[in-house]
Structure formats: C-alpha cells, structure tokens
Amino acid sequence: MTTALLFPGQGSQRVGMGRDLAHRFELARATYAEADAALGFAISALCFDGPEDDLTLTQHSQPAILATSMAVFRVLVAEKGLRFDAVAGHSLGEWTALAAAGAIGFADAVRLVHLRGQFMQDAVPVGVGAMAALMGLELGATRGLCAEASAPGEPCEPANLNGGGQIVISGHAAAIDRALAMAKAKGAKRAVKLQVSAPFHCSLMKPAADRLAAALADVEIKAPVVPVYANVSAAPTQDPAVIRRQLIEQVTGTVRWEESVQALAAAGVTRAFELGAGSVLRGLVKRIADGIDCTTIGEPHEVDAFTAGA
C-alpha cells in the first residue's frame, strides 16, 4: 500500500470552489449536474457563486464539499489515471471517501449528506450547543477537563482528535464556556471557541443519528474497492454492515483523525492526495506523519501538476 486519498470535511467550503474545474473539465460539470439533480436544487450555483451565507449552512456545505471533492476525484481517475490503495475522510469527508471507493452511490451520498446536515442542525437549537479548539492539551487531560466542565444535561466531550496537538471539544454551550475558562489552567496553550452552527460529534447529536439511521436503512452499501479508514475506529474496513453502522455512530462519535493517519502510515502509505477545497488535511498529515507526502488537488493547475508528476 502506497497511496491514500483524503477528503476534507465541513469548514473547507468557499465560494468559487469547483468553478474553474467545471469550466475546464466536462466530467466535473457532469458531476455537479448529477448533484443538482439528486438534490432538486442547484448546489453547483452555491459552490460557484454563493452567496456565502447560504453556502455555509450545514445542509448546503455538506453536499457542496462532497460534490466538489467527487468532481476532482472523477477527473483525476478517469482522465489522469489516478490509482489509490486506501481512502479516508474527515467527518463529512468519510462519506466522500465511501463514494470514491464505490461503497455508496454518488447521488445517494449527496442526498444523504444534505439530510445529515439538516438533521444535525435540527438536533440542537442554535446557540444551545458550541465547539472549541484546544491546542497543546493531551487527550487524557482533555477528557478530564471535559468531565469537570460537564453537568447534568450539559455535556462536554472530545469531538475531533485532529493531531498536531489540536483537539476539538463539543457539547452544551454552557459546558464549553466552562471548559474554556479552565483550559489554560489545565495546561492548554490556546483555547478558542469555534464559529459553528451546532455541536457536532457529541452525544447531543443523538436525534440526528437516529434520523440518519432511518434515512440510511434502504440505501445500498457495497463493499468498497479499497479499505476505508473510518473516523470512529481509525481502522480499515470493507464490510458493508460495519460501514452502515459506523456512519451512524460517527454523528455522535469522536473523529479519530490522528490515529487514522497513523494507521495509514503503519499500513505503508507514503503518498496522499487531499481532493477538494482547502488544504487543512495536508497540514494535519504533515504534523502527524512526516513519512507521508500529502498534496492538495482541487484547482485545474493542481490537476495539471499531478499529471506532470505522475
């Protein structure tokens, strides 16, 4: 195993993403057209032209990011001969990874992440939940901080283990505020509240997980063509039943990204491509596993650079 494909999650969206790619490649245009048809509205227009306020809505940003990453993926595979041995994605990106590996149909994935975004937003009223990023605090200390900040009905939990000394916590806004107030004294170098619309990847998302389970029940999931490294296990799987269960668990579970990248490195991955908008994962990979050379591909000139170096 040498090459892994990585797919970004929510927060990587930006107005204009995919526009130049779709202008250049017919296959990218067709990918956005397929997403538009699956959703019943023009997610392509939101990607290309915004407005930003609409694009950043959870139910829009999730299918927008997935469609953009898949447009890049399809161009690279069909027209540029990209080959790969494993896939992984950060939170929402796991859905893209599964679509790229053939485990779930693209139209189903786009439709379901749109619903996933709606379910997540509906699970907790705006302002009731919150998330924060902690820098320089070990996982054990973070768990202790979260336990101390929590109260009955007001959880605070580790949400994203991003690596490079960064852990994101999620939960009730009051509990997150208490955690932030204590973080420096507990050893955090930095603690910042995030601008998010809901407390993702914590137990408050249980209503969203239940609704997603119902929406996913009749959707076909196939064995992926390569191993998919799941967020909740940080381990590879190609079992459709396990994939279905883990997609539901992921809504409330911790994103174990640092361990996932370490597992890829241990499996022999030395090269990775982050496909889609932004370069957040490239930066995380560099801090987690310096033996993996990670390149971002999302714009036409980056596609050309891949072709030149392939």
C-alpha positions as CSV (number, residue, x, y, z in Angstrom):
1,M,0.0,0.0,0.0
2,T,1.5,3.3,-1.0
3,T,-1.2,5.9,-2.0
4,A,-4.2,7.2,0.0
5,L,-6.9,9.6,-0.9
6,L,-8.1,12.0,1.8
7,F,-11.3,14.0,1.7
8,P,-12.0,17.2,3.7
9,G,-14.9,17.9,6.0
10,Q,-17.2,20.8,6.8
11,G,-15.4,24.2,7.0
12,S,-13.4,23.7,3.8
13,Q,-16.2,25.3,1.7
14,R,-15.6,28.6,-0.1
15,V,-17.5,30.5,-2.7
16,G,-15.9,29.7,-6.1
17,M,-14.9,26.2,-5.3
18,G,-15.1,23.9,-8.3
19,R,-16.0,26.7,-10.7
20,D,-12.7,26.7,-12.7
21,L,-12.6,22.9,-12.6
22,A,-16.1,22.6,-14.1
23,H,-15.2,25.2,-16.7
24,R,-12.2,23.1,-17.8
25,F,-13.5,19.5,-17.5
26,E,-16.8,18.1,-18.8
27,L,-16.6,15.3,-16.3
28,A,-16.6,17.9,-13.4
29,R,-19.6,19.7,-14.9
30,A,-21.4,16.4,-15.2
31,T,-20.7,15.6,-11.6
32,Y,-22.2,18.9,-10.4
33,A,-25.2,18.3,-12.7
34,E,-25.7,14.9,-11.1
35,A,-25.6,16.5,-7.6
36,D,-28.1,19.2,-8.7
37,A,-30.5,16.5,-9.9
38,A,-30.1,14.4,-6.8
39,L,-30.9,17.4,-4.5
40,G,-33.5,19.1,-6.6
41,F,-31.7,22.4,-6.4
42,A,-28.5,23.9,-7.8
43,I,-25.8,23.1,-5.3
44,S,-23.4,23.9,-8.2
45,A,-24.6,27.6,-8.2
46,L,-23.9,27.9,-4.5
47,C,-20.4,26.4,-4.9
48,F,-19.6,28.6,-7.9
49,D,-21.3,31.9,-7.0
50,G,-22.6,31.7,-3.4
51,P,-23.9,33.6,-1.5
52,E,-21.5,32.7,1.2
53,D,-24.2,32.8,3.9
54,D,-26.2,30.1,2.1
55,L,-23.2,28.0,1.2
56,T,-22.1,27.8,4.9
57,L,-25.5,26.5,6.0
58,T,-24.8,22.9,7.2
59,Q,-27.3,21.3,4.9
60,H,-25.7,23.1,2.0
61,S,-22.0,23.0,2.8
62,Q,-22.0,19.2,3.3
63,P,-23.3,18.2,-0.2
64,A,-21.3,21.1,-1.7
65,I,-18.0,19.8,-0.3
66,L,-18.8,16.3,-1.3
67,A,-19.7,17.2,-4.8
68,T,-16.5,19.3,-5.2
69,S,-14.3,16.5,-4.0
70,M,-16.0,14.0,-6.2
71,A,-15.6,16.2,-9.2
72,V,-11.9,16.4,-8.6
73,F,-11.7,12.6,-7.9
74,R,-13.6,11.7,-11.1
75,V,-11.4,13.9,-13.3
76,L,-8.2,12.5,-11.8
77,V,-9.3,8.9,-12.1
78,A,-11.0,8.9,-15.5
79,E,-8.8,11.4,-17.3
80,K,-5.5,11.4,-15.4
81,G,-5.1,7.8,-14.4
82,L,-5.0,8.3,-10.6
83,R,-4.7,5.0,-8.7
84,F,-5.0,4.5,-5.0
85,D,-4.8,1.9,-2.3
86,A,-6.9,3.3,0.6
87,V,-9.3,6.2,1.4
88,A,-10.2,8.3,4.4
89,G,-12.2,11.4,5.1
90,H,-12.5,13.8,8.0
91,S,-16.1,13.7,9.4
92,L,-18.3,14.6,6.3
93,G,-15.3,13.6,4.2
94,E,-15.8,9.9,5.2
95,W,-18.9,10.0,3.0
96,T,-16.9,11.2,0.1
97,A,-14.3,8.5,0.7
98,L,-17.0,5.9,0.6
99,A,-18.4,7.3,-2.6
100,A,-15.0,7.4,-4.2
101,A,-14.4,3.7,-3.1
102,G,-17.7,2.6,-4.7
103,A,-19.3,1.7,-1.4
104,I,-22.2,4.2,-1.8
105,G,-23.6,5.8,-5.0
106,F,-22.7,9.4,-5.6
107,A,-26.4,10.5,-5.9
108,D,-27.3,8.7,-2.6
109,A,-24.3,10.2,-0.9
110,V,-25.2,13.8,-1.9
111,R,-28.8,13.3,-0.9
112,L,-27.9,11.7,2.4
113,V,-25.3,14.3,3.5
114,H,-27.9,17.0,2.7
115,L,-30.3,15.3,5.1
116,R,-27.4,14.7,7.5
117,G,-26.8,18.4,7.6
118,Q,-30.4,19.2,8.2
119,F,-30.7,16.5,11.0
120,M,-27.6,17.9,12.7
121,Q,-28.9,21.5,12.6
122,D,-32.3,20.4,13.9
123,A,-30.9,18.3,16.7
124,V,-29.9,21.3,18.9
125,P,-31.3,24.8,18.8
126,V,-28.9,27.4,17.5
127,G,-27.0,28.9,20.4
128,V,-27.5,25.9,22.8
129,G,-24.5,24.0,21.5
130,A,-20.9,25.0,20.9
131,M,-17.5,23.7,20.0
132,A,-14.0,24.9,20.8
133,A,-10.4,24.0,19.7
134,L,-7.8,23.3,22.3
135,M,-4.1,23.4,21.5
136,G,-1.3,21.7,23.5
137,L,-3.5,19.5,25.7
138,E,-3.1,15.7,25.8
139,L,-6.2,13.5,25.3
140,G,-6.2,12.3,28.9
141,A,-6.1,15.9,30.2
142,T,-8.8,16.9,27.7
143,R,-11.1,14.1,28.9
144,G,-10.6,15.3,32.5
145,L,-11.3,18.9,31.5
146,C,-14.5,17.8,29.7
147,A,-15.6,15.7,32.7
148,E,-15.1,18.7,35.1
149,A,-16.9,21.1,32.7
150,S,-19.9,18.9,32.2
151,A,-23.1,19.0,34.2
152,P,-26.4,17.0,34.1
153,G,-27.9,17.8,30.6
154,E,-24.9,19.8,29.7
155,P,-22.2,17.5,28.2
156,C,-18.7,18.5,27.1
157,E,-16.9,15.8,25.1
158,P,-13.8,15.4,22.8
159,A,-15.1,15.6,19.2
160,N,-12.1,15.8,16.8
161,L,-8.7,14.4,17.6
162,N,-7.0,16.2,14.8
163,G,-3.4,15.7,15.6
164,G,-0.6,18.1,15.9
165,G,-1.6,18.9,19.4
166,Q,-5.2,20.0,18.4
167,I,-8.3,18.6,20.0
168,V,-11.8,20.0,19.3
169,I,-14.4,19.6,22.1
170,S,-18.1,19.8,21.6
171,G,-21.3,20.0,23.7
172,H,-23.7,22.3,25.5
173,A,-22.7,25.9,25.2
174,A,-22.5,26.5,29.0
175,A,-20.2,23.4,29.4
176,I,-18.0,24.6,26.6
177,D,-17.7,28.0,28.2
178,R,-16.8,26.4,31.5
179,A,-14.1,24.3,29.7
180,L,-12.7,27.4,28.0
181,A,-12.5,29.2,31.3
182,M,-10.5,26.3,32.8
183,A,-8.4,25.3,29.8
184,K,-5.3,27.4,30.3
185,A,-5.0,26.3,34.0
186,K,-5.2,22.7,32.9
187,G,-2.3,23.2,30.5
188,A,-3.8,24.2,27.2
189,K,-1.6,26.6,25.2
190,R,-4.6,28.0,23.4
191,A,-8.3,27.6,23.6
192,V,-10.7,29.1,21.0
193,K,-14.4,28.9,20.6
194,L,-15.3,27.9,17.0
195,Q,-17.9,29.6,14.8
196,V,-20.2,26.6,14.2
197,S,-23.9,26.3,14.0
198,A,-24.2,23.1,16.0
199,P,-22.2,20.9,18.4
200,F,-21.1,18.2,16.1
201,H,-19.7,14.8,17.1
202,C,-21.1,14.7,20.7
203,S,-24.0,13.0,22.5
204,L,-26.3,16.0,21.8
205,M,-26.4,14.8,18.2
206,K,-28.2,11.6,19.1
207,P,-31.5,12.7,17.5
208,A,-29.6,13.4,14.2
209,A,-28.0,9.9,14.4
210,D,-31.4,8.3,14.8
211,R,-32.9,10.2,11.9
212,L,-29.9,9.4,9.7
213,A,-30.2,5.7,10.6
214,A,-33.8,5.7,9.3
215,A,-32.8,7.6,6.1
216,L,-29.9,5.1,5.5
217,A,-31.9,2.0,6.1
218,D,-32.9,1.4,2.5
219,V,-29.8,2.7,0.8
220,E,-27.5,0.1,-0.8
221,I,-24.0,-0.1,0.6
222,K,-21.5,-2.2,-1.3
223,A,-18.0,-3.5,-0.3
224,P,-15.6,-0.7,-1.2
225,V,-12.9,-1.4,-3.8
226,V,-10.2,-0.3,-1.3
227,P,-10.1,-0.2,2.5
228,V,-11.9,2.8,4.1
229,Y,-10.4,4.1,7.3
230,A,-13.3,5.1,9.5
231,N,-13.4,8.0,11.8
232,V,-14.9,6.2,14.8
233,S,-12.5,3.2,14.7
234,A,-9.4,4.7,13.0
235,A,-9.2,1.3,11.3
236,P,-9.8,0.0,7.8
237,T,-13.0,-1.8,6.8
238,Q,-14.6,-3.2,3.6
239,D,-17.7,-4.7,5.3
240,P,-20.9,-3.0,4.2
241,A,-22.7,-3.8,7.5
242,V,-19.8,-2.3,9.5
243,I,-19.8,0.8,7.2
244,R,-23.5,1.4,7.7
245,R,-23.2,1.2,11.5
246,Q,-20.1,3.4,11.6
247,L,-21.8,6.1,9.5
248,I,-24.5,6.4,12.2
249,E,-22.0,6.1,15.1
250,Q,-19.9,8.9,13.5
251,V,-22.7,11.5,14.1
252,T,-22.2,11.3,17.9
253,G,-18.7,9.7,17.9
254,T,-15.2,11.2,18.1
255,V,-13.4,11.8,14.8
256,R,-10.1,9.9,15.5
257,W,-8.2,11.6,12.7
258,E,-4.7,11.5,14.2
259,E,-5.0,7.7,14.7
260,S,-6.4,7.2,11.2
261,V,-3.4,8.9,9.6
262,Q,-1.1,7.0,11.9
263,A,-2.8,3.8,10.8
264,L,-2.4,4.7,7.1
265,A,1.3,5.3,7.7
266,A,1.6,2.0,9.5
267,A,0.0,0.2,6.6
268,G,2.7,1.6,4.3
269,V,1.1,4.7,2.8
270,T,3.8,7.1,1.8
271,R,1.8,9.4,-0.6
272,A,-1.6,11.0,-0.1
273,F,-3.8,13.4,-2.1
274,E,-6.3,15.7,-0.4
275,L,-9.0,16.1,-3.0
276,G,-11.4,19.1,-3.0
277,A,-11.4,22.6,-1.5
278,G,-8.8,23.7,1.0
279,S,-5.7,22.2,2.4
280,V,-6.5,21.6,6.1
281,L,-5.8,17.9,5.9
282,R,-2.5,18.3,4.3
283,G,-1.4,20.4,7.2
284,L,-2.6,17.9,9.7
285,V,-0.9,15.0,7.9
286,K,2.4,16.9,7.9
287,R,2.2,17.2,11.7
288,I,1.0,13.6,12.3
289,A,3.1,11.5,9.9
290,D,6.0,13.2,8.2
291,G,6.6,10.0,6.2
292,I,3.5,10.7,4.2
293,D,3.9,13.2,1.4
294,C,0.5,14.9,1.1
295,T,-0.6,17.0,-1.9
296,T,-3.7,19.1,-2.3
297,I,-5.6,18.9,-5.6
298,G,-8.7,21.0,-6.2
299,E,-7.9,23.5,-9.0
300,P,-7.1,22.9,-12.6
301,H,-3.4,23.9,-12.2
302,E,-3.1,21.4,-9.4
303,V,-4.6,18.7,-11.7
304,D,-2.0,19.7,-14.3
305,A,0.8,19.4,-11.7
306,F,-0.4,15.9,-10.8
307,T,-0.4,14.9,-14.5
308,A,3.1,16.3,-14.9
309,G,4.4,14.4,-11.9
310,A,2.5,11.1,-12.4
